Structures are given as structure tokens and as C-alpha cells.
Amino acid sequence: MSAFHLTYKPFGNSAILIEWPAKIAEEIIGDIVAFEKKIIKNSNVLDTVVAYHSLLIKYTASVANYTSTTLELQELYTTQSSQKKEVQQLWQIPVCYHPSFGLDLEEMAAKKHCTVEDIIALHTGVSYLIYFIGFLPGFLYLGGLHATLHTPRIATPRIRVAKGSVGIGGAQTGVYPQNSSGGWNIIGKSPVNFFNTNNVAPIFAKPGDRIQFIPITLATFYEVEKEVANKTYTLKSSLL
């Protein structure tokens, strides 16, 4: 039997939106990712878009019979429980929390009546689930930030946030994959590329994978940055 009650809605002439219960939960994103893997095997599917509790299916042509297509999707979903668990990766992302990168780190520590080291320990002490990718190409929406680190966005967003900057906004943390404006509290920087169109897979991770931030020194940051530029750096990961 299927795990969740899903709703199906037409989304224009050539797409269908499938919605799960409207909440952010690991079991929901796991269910979405497993269903997506089965759907993309259909040659008529052009693309899929994963969000916190929905899956958008884009077809190569107009959906001629919405009712029939929906019934096919429902039948496909009912076979979900018999499928093997999706392979997940834990990606180790090096981050330097040096003051030159962590623009808001000391202010955050002062507001929370703790030390900078406390914030770093909490930020690197858990693995974060990737719910979906969006906002910018390569921007990973992560779940699992420790409640102590939840921090409102800064009052005046910055016009330019440097590529690789690691930030906290509300109950979320993430890495800016390219130079961008932004209003998150910046606590560090990663030398890793999160989006590279020269790679077969421009984004190394996928929804359902996990991220672990690994603290590095300023010297190590520049070493890794050089390796990334020379294409000799290999991002560490392990199977979950």
C-alpha cells in the first residue's frame, strides 16, 4: 500500500503537479524521490521538479487525457513499497569559518550569548538532508539545522554575497553556489563548486542525499580552492 494520500492537478497543458501532505518531513521527501525515480523512466517525461512536498512532472507533449494519465500515475505509486531503497550519498563539504569569511559569525554569537566556536560546533555537528534544489542553480535546500542556530535574516540584504558563502536564514542553512544578492547571515565559505556546467552532472548532489560541513583552516581553504581551480580536487562522499 502507498504511504501517503496524494493529490494530482493539471499544471498547464503538458504537466501534472502531484502534492503530498503539506509539511516538511524526511519521510515525505524520501517518498517523492523514490516516486520520481520511477516516473523519469517514462520516455514521455521531459523533466521533473522536486519541492518540499510536491513533484512536478513535465511531459514532452500535451497531456491528451488527464484522467487516464493520472490513473497511470496512481497505479505506479501503489507499487512504491516494493521498490528498493534509493541510494543516498553523504557529501563532506569543507567550510572555512575564518572571520574574513564569516561576516556575521561574531554578531550571531553575541546575540545568542555563546562563542563562535559553539556556533561552528553546532553547524558542523549534524548532517543535513537535501530536500530540493532551487533559487539558484546548485543551491541546496537543507533540513536539519540545530534550533539554537535559527536566526532571522539580516535587516538589509547584501547586494553581493560571494560564491561559496555559507549562510543561515531562519531555520535553514545553505551555500551560495554563485555570486548573488542575499539576506542570510554569512558564517563561512566553502571552496567547492556547487554548480559546474562543464560536468556531466552540473550538480554533484541530489534530493535525498545529505551534506556534512567539515571545518577547515584558512590555509587549507586556499589549498582546496587551488585544487578546485586546477580540477584536481575530489569531493569526499560515502554511501548511507
ABEGO torsion letter per residue (X at the ends): XBABBBBBBBBEAABBBBBBBBBBBAAAAAAAAAAAAAAAABAABABBBBBAABBBBBBABBBABAAAAAAAAAAAAAAAAABBBBBBBBBBBBBBABAAABAAAAAAAAAAGBBAAAAAAAAAABBBBBABBBGBBGBBBBBGBBAAABBBBBABBBABBBBGBBBBBEABBBBBABBBBEABBBABBBABBABBAABABABABBBGBBBBBBBBBAAAAAAAAAAAAAGABBBBBBBX
